[in-house]
Amino acid sequence: MRVSKKSPYLLRTFGIPEEELKGYKYQKWIGGIDLYLESEEEKKEAIQRFGEFVYAEDMVEMEEAVVRLLERKGLKLATAESCTGGLLSARIVNVEGCSKVFLGGFVAYSNELKIRLLGVEESLLEKFGAVSEEVCRAMCIGALEKTDADISVAITGIAGPTGGTPQKPVGLTYIGIGTDSEVIVKRYHLEGTRNENRFLATQIALDMLRRYVNGKDTSNGYNKP
């Protein structure tokens, strides 16, 4: 059941399929689902059932949860953004003390800056286009190489409402996580307005980062073909 009434216990989650929440009090919003629990026992049961989706146990934003996680793990982060235009970096900088983990970010909206700032090969852009797994992967690697970060996040997509094609529709977004040992890129099809897609892309990116650092599968309920 959907509710706006607060209860004694709160779990902030991202990616839970709504159909699995029958019998729970919750509030859905673009950035996930907040569960409202009435007892410690109900909270423990929910954590046991949905634990991989839980990013906070009180009213904490995803970016703060991720910054604190990176701080505990001693990891340095860099970002590379195209369609989100710096929103991911801005959300991270909203968190007090983020300088302990955040080295900085690149807003490479044009192909020219992807080449100049991140070292993306022009041949990749010509062959696959800016919105592609290959370019997202190169953006991850470029952010690592330019900053010497431990981990990077890259986002490239078509936020809309125009600019899509049958092959690459509006909402198509690639999000990557990169380290010295591997790069993981996921493909998403977001279905909101332009700014909803931009925000959701950053929320997905933060959740992917949270999952990766915690050693979890980076897939989530928003992964659409």
C-alpha positions in Angstrom: 0.0 0.0 0.0 1.3 3.5 -0.8 1.4 5.9 2.1 2.9 9.3 2.9 2.6 8.8 6.7 5.8 8.3 8.5 6.4 5.3 10.8 8.9 4.7 13.5 11.3 2.9 11.2 12.4 3.8 7.7 14.4 2.0 5.0 15.4 3.8 1.8 15.7 1.5 -1.1 16.4 1.5 -4.8 15.4 -1.1 -7.4 12.8 -3.1 -5.6 10.0 -4.2 -8.0 6.9 -2.6 -6.7 4.9 -5.8 -7.1 7.0 -7.4 -4.3 5.8 -4.8 -1.7 2.3 -6.1 -1.1 1.5 -5.6 2.6 4.2 -3.0 3.2 3.7 0.7 3.7 5.8 2.6 1.3 6.2 5.8 -0.7 7.5 5.6 -4.3 9.5 8.5 -5.8 11.7 8.8 -8.8 14.8 8.0 -6.8 13.5 4.7 -5.3 11.0 3.5 -2.7 10.9 4.4 1.0 9.6 1.7 3.3 7.8 2.6 6.5 8.0 -0.1 9.2 6.1 -0.2 12.5 8.4 -2.3 14.6 12.0 -3.4 14.9 10.9 -7.0 14.0 9.2 -5.8 10.8 12.4 -3.8 10.0 14.6 -6.8 10.4 12.4 -8.9 8.3 12.4 -6.3 5.5 16.2 -6.0 5.6 16.5 -9.7 5.4 14.2 -9.8 2.4 15.3 -6.6 0.6 18.8 -6.0 2.0 20.6 -5.6 -1.3 18.3 -2.8 -2.3 18.6 -0.9 1.0 21.0 2.1 0.9 20.0 3.9 4.1 18.1 3.2 7.4 17.1 6.8 7.9 16.4 9.9 5.7 19.8 10.0 4.0 20.2 10.7 0.3 21.9 8.2 -1.9 24.9 10.4 -2.5 25.7 10.7 1.2 25.4 7.0 1.7 27.8 6.4 -1.2 30.3 9.1 0.0 30.4 7.5 3.5 30.9 4.1 2.0 33.8 5.2 -0.1 35.3 6.9 2.9 35.1 3.7 5.0 36.7 1.8 2.1 39.4 4.4 1.6 38.6 4.8 -2.1 39.0 7.9 -4.4 36.4 8.6 -7.0 36.3 10.5 -10.3 33.3 11.0 -12.6 32.9 11.5 -16.4 29.5 12.9 -17.5 27.8 13.7 -20.8 24.0 13.8 -20.7 23.8 14.5 -16.9 25.9 17.7 -17.4 27.7 17.6 -14.0 24.6 16.6 -11.9 26.4 13.5 -10.5 29.4 15.6 -9.4 27.0 18.2 -8.0 25.2 15.6 -5.9 28.4 14.2 -4.5 29.6 17.7 -3.6 26.4 18.3 -1.7 27.8 16.0 0.9 29.9 17.5 3.6 33.4 16.1 3.7 33.2 14.7 0.1 36.7 16.0 -0.5 38.0 12.9 1.4 36.9 10.7 -1.5 36.0 12.9 -4.5 38.9 14.0 -6.7 36.7 15.7 -9.4 34.7 15.2 -12.5 34.7 15.8 -16.2 31.6 17.3 -18.0 32.4 16.3 -21.6 29.1 17.1 -23.4 30.6 17.4 -26.9 32.5 14.8 -28.8 35.4 17.2 -29.0 35.8 17.4 -25.3 35.3 13.6 -24.9 38.4 13.4 -27.1 40.4 16.2 -25.5 39.6 15.8 -21.9 39.1 12.0 -21.5 41.1 10.6 -24.4 38.2 8.9 -26.1 39.4 7.8 -29.5 37.7 9.6 -32.4 37.3 6.3 -34.2 35.1 5.0 -31.4 32.8 8.0 -31.6 32.6 7.7 -35.4 31.9 4.0 -35.3 29.6 3.6 -32.3 28.4 7.1 -31.5 28.7 9.1 -28.2 25.8 7.1 -26.7 27.3 3.6 -26.7 28.8 1.0 -24.5 32.2 1.5 -26.1 32.3 5.2 -25.5 31.1 4.9 -21.9 33.8 2.4 -21.3 36.4 4.7 -22.7 35.1 7.6 -20.6 35.5 5.4 -17.5 39.1 4.6 -18.4 39.9 8.2 -19.3 38.6 9.5 -15.9 40.8 6.9 -14.1 43.9 7.8 -16.2 43.5 11.6 -15.9 43.0 11.6 -12.1 44.6 8.4 -10.8 41.4 7.7 -8.9 40.6 4.2 -7.5 37.2 4.1 -9.2 35.4 6.0 -11.8 31.8 6.4 -12.9 30.7 7.5 -16.4 27.3 8.4 -17.9 26.4 9.0 -21.5 22.8 9.0 -22.9 20.0 10.7 -24.7 18.0 12.7 -22.0 15.4 13.9 -24.5 12.8 15.0 -25.3 14.3 15.0 -28.8 17.4 13.6 -30.4 16.5 9.9 -30.4 16.4 7.5 -33.4 14.8 4.1 -33.8 18.2 2.5 -33.1 18.9 4.8 -30.2 15.7 6.1 -28.6 15.3 8.9 -26.2 16.1 7.7 -22.7 18.9 5.3 -23.9 21.7 5.6 -21.3 24.9 3.8 -20.6 26.4 3.9 -17.2 29.9 2.5 -16.4 32.0 1.7 -13.3 35.7 1.5 -13.8 38.7 0.4 -11.8 42.3 -0.6 -12.8 41.2 -4.2 -13.0 37.8 -4.0 -14.9 35.1 -1.8 -16.4 31.5 -2.7 -16.2 28.9 -0.9 -18.4 25.2 -1.3 -18.2 22.6 -0.2 -20.7 19.3 1.5 -19.6 16.2 2.8 -21.2 14.8 5.6 -19.0 11.3 6.8 -19.6 10.9 10.2 -17.8 11.1 13.8 -18.8 14.5 15.2 -19.7 15.4 16.2 -16.1 13.8 13.1 -14.6 16.1 11.0 -16.9 19.1 13.1 -15.8 18.3 12.6 -12.2 17.5 8.9 -12.5 20.7 8.3 -14.4 22.7 9.7 -11.5 20.7 7.7 -9.0 21.4 4.5 -10.9 25.0 5.4 -11.2 25.3 6.0 -7.4 23.5 2.7 -6.8 25.8 0.8 -9.2 28.7 2.3 -7.4 27.3 1.4 -4.0 26.7 -2.2 -5.1 30.1 -2.5 -6.7 32.0 -1.3 -3.7 29.9 -3.6 -1.5 30.8 -6.6 -3.8 27.3 -7.0 -5.0 25.8 -7.5 -8.5 25.6 -4.0 -10.1 22.3 -4.9 -11.9 19.1 -3.4 -10.4 15.4 -3.1 -11.1 15.9 -0.3 -13.6 18.0 -2.3 -16.0 15.9 -2.4 -19.2 16.9 -3.7 -22.6 
